[in-house]
Amino acid sequence: MKKIIYTTLGVASVANEKFKELLEDLIQNNQFTEDEGKRIVDGFLFDLRQQLDLVQGNVQSKLDDIMKKFGISDYYSLKQEFENYVQDVKSNPTLLLKLPSKK
């Protein structure tokens, strides 16, 4: 999941750079004014941000559904439980002996 998000962001970043280069070429050739170029780039970035927010919302929703299937209320409570467990193990390493085994 993490790789997909990073790949999407990387592609968006490269596309943004290429888009800016194209607009700069058009502006230099007097096919667009600088203000029109800025407006187009700003519109593109706004649309890109909306799409990224939508993807992030969908990913978060799917993760929440998966965690609920495993009885986990949310990410932050899982993180807090894990941190508490790590602290407990640090203070009492024998807790590791009480873990269930694969038999």
C-alpha distance (Angstrom), angle and dihedral (degrees) to the residues before:
residue distance angle dihedral
M1 . . .
K2 3.78 . .
K3 3.81 91.7 .
I4 3.81 91.0 51.1
I5 3.79 92.1 52.6
Y6 3.81 93.0 46.6
T7 3.80 91.3 47.0
T8 3.80 90.8 50.2
L9 3.78 91.2 49.9
G10 3.81 91.1 47.0
V11 3.79 92.6 51.3
A12 3.80 90.6 47.0
S13 3.80 90.8 50.4
V14 3.81 93.1 50.1
A15 3.80 91.0 45.5
N16 3.79 89.7 50.6
E17 3.82 92.1 52.2
K18 3.82 93.0 47.6
F19 3.80 89.9 46.8
K20 3.81 91.1 52.7
E21 3.83 90.8 48.9
L22 3.80 90.9 51.5
L23 3.80 92.1 49.8
E24 3.81 91.7 47.9
D25 3.82 89.2 53.2
L26 3.81 91.1 49.5
I27 3.81 91.2 48.5
Q28 3.82 91.7 49.1
N29 3.81 89.9 51.1
N30 3.83 89.3 51.4
Q31 3.80 92.1 -117.3
F32 3.80 91.6 120.7
T33 3.77 132.1 22.8
E34 3.76 119.2 -123.0
D35 3.80 91.3 -110.1
E36 3.81 91.5 52.9
G37 3.80 89.6 49.3
K38 3.80 91.8 50.8
R39 3.80 90.7 48.1
I40 3.80 91.6 51.4
V41 3.82 93.3 47.1
D42 3.80 91.8 46.7
G43 3.81 90.2 49.6
F44 3.80 90.6 49.0
L45 3.81 92.4 49.2
F46 3.81 91.6 47.1
D47 3.82 91.4 51.4
L48 3.80 90.5 45.9
R49 3.82 91.0 51.2
Q50 3.81 90.4 50.6
Q51 3.80 91.0 51.0
L52 3.81 92.1 48.6
D53 3.80 90.6 49.4
L54 3.80 89.6 50.3
V55 3.82 91.9 50.0
Q56 3.80 91.2 47.0
G57 3.81 90.8 49.9
N58 3.80 91.5 49.7
V59 3.81 92.5 47.9
Q60 3.81 91.5 47.8
S61 3.81 90.8 48.7
K62 3.81 92.0 51.2
L63 3.80 91.7 47.3
D64 3.80 90.4 50.2
D65 3.82 90.2 51.2
I66 3.81 91.5 49.8
M67 3.81 92.6 47.5
K68 3.81 91.3 49.1
K69 3.81 89.4 54.5
F70 3.80 87.6 58.0
G71 3.80 92.9 46.3
I72 3.80 96.0 -104.8
S73 3.79 113.5 137.9
D74 3.81 97.6 -156.3
Y75 3.78 144.6 -28.0
Y76 3.79 95.9 -96.3
S77 3.80 94.6 52.9
L78 3.83 89.6 48.1
K79 3.80 90.0 50.3
Q80 3.80 91.6 48.2
E81 3.82 92.3 48.1
F82 3.80 90.3 49.7
E83 3.81 92.8 48.7
N84 3.81 90.1 48.6
Y85 3.81 90.5 50.2
V86 3.82 91.6 49.8
Q87 3.80 90.1 51.3
D88 3.81 90.6 48.5
V89 3.82 91.1 50.6
K90 3.79 91.4 48.1
S91 3.78 90.5 53.4
N92 3.82 94.2 40.9
P93 3.85 114.1 21.0
T94 3.81 91.5 -178.0
L95 3.81 87.5 78.1
L96 3.80 86.6 79.3
L97 3.80 88.8 65.7
K98 3.81 89.6 60.9
L99 3.80 93.9 60.6
P100 3.80 114.4 115.8
S101 3.77 114.2 -100.8
K102 3.80 129.9 -140.1
K103 3.81 102.5 -108.8
